[in-house]
Amino acid sequence: MKKLSIIILNYNTKDLLSNCLDSLYAARNEVDFETIVVDNASSDGSTDMVESKFKWVTLIKSDKNIGFSAGNNLAKSVAKGKYILFLNSDTLMKKGTLKRCVQYLEDNEEVGAMTCRTLLPDGSDDKDARRSFPTPWVALTHFSYLDRIFPTSKLFSKYWYGYLSTDVEHEVDVLQGAFFLSPKSILDEVGWFNEEYFLNGEDIDLSWCIKNKGWKIIYYPDVSIIHIKKGTKKTNRKLQVEMSGVKAMEIFYRKRMWMRYPLLVNWFVMMGIMAMKVIRGALHFLK
Protein backbone atom coordinates (compact mmCIF):
# COMPACT_ATOMS: atom_id res chain seq x y z
CA MET A 1 0.00 0.00 0.00
CA LYS A 2 1.19 3.49 -0.84
CA LYS A 3 1.48 5.95 2.01
CA LEU A 4 -0.18 8.74 0.03
CA SER A 5 -2.40 9.15 -3.02
CA ILE A 6 -2.36 12.61 -4.60
CA ILE A 7 -5.47 13.34 -6.67
CA ILE A 8 -5.44 16.26 -9.10
CA LEU A 9 -8.53 17.23 -11.04
CA ASN A 10 -7.77 18.95 -14.34
CA TYR A 11 -9.92 20.93 -16.72
CA ASN A 12 -8.05 22.83 -19.46
CA THR A 13 -5.08 23.80 -17.27
CA LYS A 14 -2.37 22.06 -19.30
CA ASP A 15 0.57 24.34 -18.47
CA LEU A 16 -0.38 24.75 -14.82
CA LEU A 17 -0.80 20.99 -14.48
CA SER A 18 2.60 20.37 -16.04
CA ASN A 19 4.27 22.71 -13.56
CA CYS A 20 2.38 21.14 -10.67
CA LEU A 21 3.49 17.64 -11.66
CA ASP A 22 7.08 18.84 -12.07
CA SER A 23 6.99 20.13 -8.49
CA LEU A 24 5.62 16.79 -7.26
CA TYR A 25 8.33 14.88 -9.10
CA ALA A 26 10.92 16.98 -7.29
CA ALA A 27 9.39 15.79 -4.00
CA ARG A 28 9.22 12.13 -5.04
CA ASN A 29 11.70 10.95 -2.38
CA GLU A 30 9.95 12.58 0.59
CA VAL A 31 7.14 10.05 0.93
CA ASP A 32 5.91 6.99 -0.96
CA PHE A 33 3.10 8.45 -3.05
CA GLU A 34 1.14 7.85 -6.22
CA THR A 35 -0.28 10.62 -8.36
CA ILE A 36 -3.66 10.35 -10.05
CA VAL A 37 -4.80 12.96 -12.56
CA VAL A 38 -8.49 13.01 -13.38
CA ASP A 39 -9.20 14.94 -16.56
CA ASN A 40 -12.66 16.41 -17.02
CA ALA A 41 -12.75 16.24 -20.84
CA SER A 42 -10.16 18.97 -21.44
CA SER A 43 -9.76 20.31 -24.96
CA ASP A 44 -6.28 21.86 -24.54
CA GLY A 45 -4.15 18.74 -24.98
CA SER A 46 -3.76 18.09 -21.26
CA THR A 47 -4.19 14.32 -21.52
CA ASP A 48 -1.66 13.99 -24.34
CA MET A 49 0.81 16.02 -22.29
CA VAL A 50 0.39 13.81 -19.21
CA GLU A 51 0.68 10.59 -21.22
CA SER A 52 3.85 11.70 -23.03
CA LYS A 53 5.68 13.63 -20.29
CA PHE A 54 4.56 12.06 -16.99
CA LYS A 55 4.43 8.31 -17.47
CA TRP A 56 4.56 7.78 -13.69
CA VAL A 57 1.12 9.43 -13.34
CA THR A 58 -2.12 7.44 -13.41
CA LEU A 59 -4.52 9.19 -15.78
CA ILE A 60 -8.30 8.89 -15.58
CA LYS A 61 -10.26 10.40 -18.46
CA SER A 62 -13.85 11.55 -18.14
CA ASP A 63 -15.75 11.87 -21.40
CA LYS A 64 -17.43 15.07 -20.16
CA ASN A 65 -16.96 17.78 -17.55
CA ILE A 66 -18.70 16.32 -14.51
CA GLY A 67 -17.57 18.96 -12.05
CA PHE A 68 -15.12 19.12 -9.15
CA SER A 69 -16.81 16.73 -6.74
CA ALA A 70 -17.69 13.95 -9.17
CA GLY A 71 -14.37 14.34 -10.96
CA ASN A 72 -12.32 13.82 -7.81
CA ASN A 73 -14.56 10.95 -6.80
CA LEU A 74 -13.63 9.07 -9.98
CA ALA A 75 -10.30 8.32 -8.29
CA LYS A 76 -11.97 6.68 -5.30
CA SER A 77 -11.65 3.14 -6.61
CA VAL A 78 -8.13 3.71 -7.93
CA ALA A 79 -6.41 5.43 -5.00
CA LYS A 80 -4.48 2.99 -2.81
CA GLY A 81 -2.82 5.34 -0.33
CA LYS A 82 -3.36 5.37 3.42
CA TYR A 83 -3.83 9.12 3.06
CA ILE A 84 -5.50 11.10 0.28
CA LEU A 85 -4.40 14.55 -0.83
CA PHE A 86 -6.77 16.53 -3.04
CA LEU A 87 -4.50 19.00 -4.82
CA ASN A 88 -5.35 21.74 -7.32
CA SER A 89 -3.59 21.76 -10.66
CA ASP A 90 -2.70 25.44 -10.14
CA THR A 91 -0.43 24.70 -7.16
CA LEU A 92 3.29 24.17 -6.73
CA MET A 93 4.57 21.81 -4.06
CA LYS A 94 7.37 23.13 -1.87
CA LYS A 95 10.17 21.08 -0.38
CA GLY A 96 9.30 19.19 2.78
CA THR A 97 5.56 19.82 2.65
CA LEU A 98 4.43 16.31 1.75
CA LYS A 99 6.78 14.63 4.20
CA ARG A 100 5.88 16.79 7.18
CA CYS A 101 2.13 16.83 6.56
CA VAL A 102 1.95 13.05 6.29
CA GLN A 103 4.07 12.73 9.43
CA TYR A 104 1.72 15.14 11.21
CA LEU A 105 -1.24 12.85 10.49
CA GLU A 106 0.79 9.84 11.57
CA ASP A 107 1.52 11.54 14.90
CA ASN A 108 -1.97 12.95 15.50
CA GLU A 109 -4.59 10.26 15.04
CA GLU A 110 -7.41 12.54 16.23
CA VAL A 111 -6.99 14.73 13.13
CA GLY A 112 -9.42 13.96 10.32
CA ALA A 113 -8.14 16.48 7.78
CA MET A 114 -5.47 19.13 7.50
CA THR A 115 -4.01 21.74 5.22
CA CYS A 116 -0.71 23.58 5.10
CA ARG A 117 0.01 27.27 4.65
CA THR A 118 -1.07 28.38 1.19
CA LEU A 119 0.82 31.25 -0.40
CA LEU A 120 -0.14 33.28 -3.44
CA PRO A 121 2.52 34.00 -6.07
CA ASP A 122 3.27 37.39 -4.47
CA GLY A 123 4.07 35.70 -1.16
CA SER A 124 0.91 36.73 0.65
CA ASP A 125 -1.39 34.23 2.34
CA ASP A 126 -4.34 32.75 0.49
CA LYS A 127 -7.14 33.61 2.91
CA ASP A 128 -9.35 30.81 1.59
CA ALA A 129 -7.00 28.15 2.98
CA ARG A 130 -8.79 28.30 6.34
CA ARG A 131 -12.40 29.27 6.85
CA SER A 132 -15.29 29.02 9.28
CA PHE A 133 -18.59 27.40 8.43
CA PRO A 134 -20.90 30.00 6.81
CA THR A 135 -23.43 30.34 9.60
CA PRO A 136 -25.90 33.21 9.12
CA TRP A 137 -23.70 35.56 11.19
CA VAL A 138 -20.42 34.53 9.58
CA ALA A 139 -21.95 34.81 6.10
CA LEU A 140 -23.45 38.21 6.90
CA THR A 141 -20.13 39.64 8.12
CA HIS A 142 -18.34 38.24 5.08
CA PHE A 143 -20.71 39.30 2.31
CA SER A 144 -21.33 42.70 3.90
CA TYR A 145 -17.53 43.22 3.88
CA LEU A 146 -17.43 43.75 7.64
CA ASP A 147 -14.58 41.26 7.81
CA ARG A 148 -12.59 43.50 5.44
CA ILE A 149 -13.41 46.63 7.45
CA PHE A 150 -12.46 44.93 10.73
CA PRO A 151 -9.95 42.30 9.52
CA THR A 152 -8.65 41.28 12.96
CA SER A 153 -11.91 41.42 14.92
CA LYS A 154 -12.98 38.14 16.50
CA LEU A 155 -16.60 39.25 16.15
CA PHE A 156 -16.49 40.26 12.48
CA SER A 157 -13.60 38.32 10.93
CA LYS A 158 -14.49 34.71 11.69
CA TYR A 159 -14.91 33.65 8.05
CA TRP A 160 -11.17 33.86 7.29
CA TYR A 161 -9.98 33.62 10.92
CA GLY A 162 -8.54 37.11 10.60
CA TYR A 163 -8.12 37.34 14.35
CA LEU A 164 -5.67 34.39 14.35
CA SER A 165 -2.16 34.70 12.92
CA THR A 166 -1.39 32.62 9.83
CA ASP A 167 1.87 31.67 11.60
CA VAL A 168 0.02 29.73 14.30
CA GLU A 169 -1.22 26.14 14.03
CA HIS A 170 -4.87 25.88 15.03
CA GLU A 171 -8.11 24.01 14.54
CA VAL A 172 -10.47 25.30 11.84
CA ASP A 173 -13.87 24.47 10.36
CA VAL A 174 -13.19 24.40 6.62
CA LEU A 175 -10.24 23.51 4.40
CA GLN A 176 -9.84 24.71 0.85
CA GLY A 177 -9.93 22.03 -1.82
CA ALA A 178 -6.60 23.26 -3.22
CA PHE A 179 -4.76 21.24 -0.54
CA PHE A 180 -7.01 18.91 1.43
CA LEU A 181 -5.25 16.02 3.16
CA SER A 182 -7.20 13.30 4.97
CA PRO A 183 -6.91 9.63 5.90
CA LYS A 184 -8.61 7.50 3.26
CA SER A 185 -10.48 5.56 5.95
CA ILE A 186 -12.22 8.77 7.06
CA LEU A 187 -13.06 9.81 3.51
CA ASP A 188 -14.52 6.37 2.90
CA GLU A 189 -16.58 6.73 6.07
CA VAL A 190 -18.10 10.09 5.09
CA GLY A 191 -18.45 9.31 1.39
CA TRP A 192 -15.83 11.58 -0.20
CA PHE A 193 -17.15 14.70 -1.99
CA ASN A 194 -20.89 15.34 -2.19
CA GLU A 195 -21.72 15.37 -5.89
CA GLU A 196 -24.65 17.77 -5.43
CA TYR A 197 -21.95 20.44 -5.71
CA PHE A 198 -20.67 20.91 -9.25
CA LEU A 199 -18.12 23.62 -8.47
CA ASN A 200 -17.53 25.40 -5.14
CA GLY A 201 -18.91 24.39 -1.76
CA GLU A 202 -17.79 20.77 -1.90
CA ASP A 203 -14.80 21.45 0.37
CA ILE A 204 -17.08 23.14 2.92
CA ASP A 205 -19.46 20.19 2.88
CA LEU A 206 -16.70 17.59 3.18
CA SER A 207 -15.16 19.53 6.08
CA TRP A 208 -18.59 19.60 7.72
CA CYS A 209 -19.00 15.83 7.38
CA ILE A 210 -15.54 15.13 8.82
CA LYS A 211 -15.94 17.51 11.74
CA ASN A 212 -19.46 16.24 12.41
CA LYS A 213 -17.94 12.79 13.02
CA GLY A 214 -15.80 14.25 15.81
CA TRP A 215 -12.50 14.58 13.95
CA LYS A 216 -10.29 17.65 14.22
CA ILE A 217 -9.49 19.77 11.17
CA ILE A 218 -6.11 21.47 11.36
CA TYR A 219 -4.36 24.41 9.72
CA TYR A 220 -0.63 23.61 9.82
CA PRO A 221 1.55 26.59 8.78
CA ASP A 222 5.03 25.09 9.26
CA VAL A 223 5.15 24.09 5.59
CA SER A 224 3.50 25.54 2.51
CA ILE A 225 2.50 25.36 -1.13
CA ILE A 226 2.08 28.07 -3.75
CA HIS A 227 -1.44 28.56 -5.08
CA ILE A 228 -1.40 30.41 -8.37
CA LYS A 229 -5.19 30.82 -8.44
CA LYS A 230 -5.39 31.36 -12.17
CA GLY A 231 -8.29 33.60 -13.08
CA THR A 232 -10.23 33.34 -16.31
CA LYS A 233 -10.31 36.20 -18.78
CA LYS A 234 -13.72 35.30 -20.08
CA THR A 235 -16.43 37.31 -18.40
CA ASN A 236 -19.12 34.67 -18.92
CA ARG A 237 -16.86 32.00 -17.40
CA LYS A 238 -16.12 34.21 -14.39
CA LEU A 239 -19.83 34.79 -13.91
CA GLN A 240 -20.45 31.04 -14.10
CA VAL A 241 -17.86 30.42 -11.37
CA GLU A 242 -19.24 33.14 -9.11
CA MET A 243 -22.83 32.01 -9.60
CA SER A 244 -21.84 28.44 -8.82
CA GLY A 245 -20.48 29.74 -5.50
CA VAL A 246 -23.81 31.33 -4.68
CA LYS A 247 -25.64 28.16 -5.67
CA ALA A 248 -23.28 26.09 -3.54
CA MET A 249 -24.01 28.33 -0.58
CA GLU A 250 -27.71 27.73 -1.01
CA ILE A 251 -27.20 23.95 -1.21
CA PHE A 252 -25.01 23.93 1.89
CA TYR A 253 -27.35 26.08 3.94
CA ARG A 254 -30.43 24.05 3.08
CA LYS A 255 -28.59 20.77 3.69
CA ARG A 256 -26.59 21.55 6.83
CA MET A 257 -27.95 24.71 8.47
CA TRP A 258 -31.70 24.86 7.81
CA MET A 259 -32.83 22.82 10.81
CA ARG A 260 -30.53 24.71 13.18
CA TYR A 261 -32.20 28.10 12.83
CA PRO A 262 -35.72 29.50 13.10
CA LEU A 263 -37.78 29.98 9.96
CA LEU A 264 -37.40 33.77 10.05
CA VAL A 265 -33.59 33.50 10.00
CA ASN A 266 -33.78 30.98 7.15
CA TRP A 267 -36.04 33.33 5.21
CA PHE A 268 -33.57 36.21 5.56
CA VAL A 269 -30.69 33.95 4.47
CA MET A 270 -32.56 32.84 1.34
CA MET A 271 -33.44 36.45 0.54
CA GLY A 272 -29.77 37.33 0.88
CA ILE A 273 -28.73 34.55 -1.47
CA MET A 274 -31.30 35.62 -4.04
CA ALA A 275 -30.07 39.21 -3.76
CA MET A 276 -26.48 38.10 -4.40
CA LYS A 277 -27.56 36.27 -7.55
CA VAL A 278 -29.26 39.38 -8.87
CA ILE A 279 -26.45 41.78 -7.89
CA ARG A 280 -23.63 39.66 -9.31
CA GLY A 281 -25.50 39.00 -12.52
CA ALA A 282 -26.26 42.71 -12.94
CA LEU A 283 -22.64 43.74 -12.26
CA HIS A 284 -21.32 41.36 -14.89
CA PHE A 285 -23.94 42.52 -17.36
CA LEU A 286 -22.88 46.14 -16.82
CA LYS A 287 -19.22 45.20 -17.31
N, C-alpha and C positions, 0 to 999 in steps of 0.2 A: 504493500500500500504506500502511495505517495504521502508525504507529510502535508503537502499543500496543492490544491487545484486553483489556478488563476483563471477566471472566466472573464473574457472581454467581449462585449457586444459591439459589433461594428455596423454602421450604416453610412456609407459614402464618406469615410474618413481615412482614405488610403494612406496619405502621407503621415498623418498623425498616428495611425495604427503602426506604421512601419517604425517610426521613432520610438513608440511605446515598447514594441517588441525588442528593439535594439537595446533599450534600457533594461529590460528583463533579462536578456541574454547576458548582459554584463554582470547581473546578480545571480547567475546560474549556480554558483558554488556556495551560496549562502545557506540554502535550504533545498531539500529534495522536492522540487515542484514540477507540475505539468501545466502547460498553458493551453487553454481551449478558447478559440475564437469562434464566436457565433456570428455569422454574417446575415443580416436582414435584407437579402436581395439587393445588395449594392449594385450600382451601375457604373462605378468609377474604376473598375479593375482591381478592387481590393482582394478578391479571392485569388485571382491569378498571381498577384504580388505575394500573398501569403504562401501559396503552393510552391512558387519558384524560389523565394528568398528565405523562408522560415520553415524548413522541412521538419523541424522538431516540434512544430505547433500542430495540435489537432484542430481541424477545421470542420465546422458544422455549417451547412448552407441551408438557409430557409428560402423557399421559392417565392416568398412575399414578405413585406415588412409587417411583422406581427407585433411590433412594439417592444418596449424595454423589458417589461415583466416576462411576457411569454418567450421573448428571445433568450433571455438569460436562463429561463427554466428549461430550454431545450438541452442544456448541458447537464441537467440533473442526473440522467441515466448514464452519462459518460464520465463524469467527475469521480475520481477514485481517492482523492485526498482526505486526510483526517480533518483538514480545515479548508474552507472555501473562501477565496478572495474575489469579490466582484470588483472589477477595475475598469475604469473608463478608458477608452482608446485615446483620449486627449490628455493622458497623464504621462509623466516620466518618473520612473522609479529611481530613488536615490540610494546610494550605498548604505547597507546595513539595515534598511527599513524592513525588508522581508524577514531577515533573521531575527531581529529583535521583537517584531510584532508576534511572530509565531511563538517565540520563547515566552513572551508575556502571557499568551493564552495557555501555554503549557504550565506556567507557574501560578496561574490564577483561574482555577477551575470554576469559580462562581461567575465568571465573565461570559456572557452569551454572544457578545459582538463588540468590536472595537474599530477605531479608526486612528490614523496617525495625524500629525500636523499636515495641513494641505496649504501649499504656497502657490500664489499666482506668479506668472512669469516676472512681475516686477518685484517679487520678494515679499509682498504683503500677504497677510493671511486670507484664505478663502473663508468667508464668514459662514458659508453654507455647510462647512465640514461638521459643525456641531449645532444642533437646534433643539428647541423645546417642542413638545407637542402643541399643535395649534388649537389650544382651547379658545373659547370666545374672547377672553381677555388678552391672551397672547396674540391672537390674530388681529384683534382691534388695535393694539399698540403697534403691531408691525405694519399693517396696511394703512394706518393713519400717519405713519412716519414718526410716531412718538419715540420709537427706539433709535431713530437717527437724530432726533432733537436732544434726547437724553441717552447717549450711547453707553453710559456706564451705570445707569440707574437699575437697581435690582427690581424696581417696580415696573419700569417701562421697557427694559432691554432684555427680557427673558428669551425672546425668540432666538437670538444669536448668542446668548450668554455673554452679553457685552460687559457685565459686571464681574466676570471671571477672566483672568489673564489667560491668553493663549499659550503661555509658557507653563501652565500648571495642569497636571493630570487631574481629571475629575470625571465623575459620572454624568452622563447626559441622557436625554430622551431619544434623540434622533441622530442617525448617522447618514451622511450623504452617500449616494450610490456610487460615487466616483472611487471610493476606497472603503469597502464594507467587508470586514473580515469576521468570520464566524465559524464555529465548529459545525461540520456537516451534520452531525447527529442532531443538533438543535434546529438547523434549517429543515431537516427531514421531519422533525417533530411539528414544526409550525407550518410546513407546506411551501417553503420557498416564497417567491414573490406572488402576490395576489394579481391575477391576470385581468381583473376588472380595470386596472390602471394601465392605460396604453403608454403614456409618457408622463412622468412627474407623479409624485405621491406614493409610488411603490416603496421607496425607501422609508418613508414615514410609517407606512402600514406594516412593513416587515419589522421595523424597530418596535412598533407597538406590540406586535405579536410576541416578540422575544421578551420584551420587558414584562408583558402581562403574564408570562410563565414564571416570573420571579428571577430572571437572569439580569445581571448588571450589563450596562452598555457604557463603554469607556472611551474617552478622548485621551489619547496618549501622544504628547507632543515631543517626546525625546527623539523621534525620527520623523522623516517627512517625505512627501512626494511633491512634484510640481504638477499643478492642474492648469492646463492652458486655457480651458474654457472657451473653445473656439465659438465665436458667434457667427450667425448666418447673415449674409448680406441681403437676402431676399426678404422683403417686407412681409409678404404673405406667409413665408415660413416662420418668421419671428412671431407673427400673430398666432399662428397655429400652436407654437410652443407655449406662448403665454396663456392662450385660452385653455390648453390642455392642463396647465397648472391650476387654473380656476376650477375646471371640471374635476380635477383630482381632489381639490379641497372639498368640493361638494360631496364626492363619493366618501372621502374619509370621515367627514363630519357626520353624514347620515349613518355610516357603518359603525363608527367607534364612539361618537360623542352624543348622538341624539338622545339616548335614554338617560344620559347623565344630567341633563339640564331641563328646566321647565319649558313648556311649549312657547311661552312668550320669548324666551332667549333664543330658542331654535328659530322662531319666526324672524327675529332681527338678524340672525346669522344668515339665513337664506336670502333675506332682502339685500344684505351686504354683498353676498356672492353674485346675485343678479346684477347689482349696481356695478360691480367690477367688470362683469362681462360687457355691459353696455359702454362703460367708460373706456376700457381698453380697445374695444372695437372701434369706437368713435375716434380715439386718438390716432390709431393706425390709419383710419380712413382719411383723416385730415392731413396726415403726413404724406 
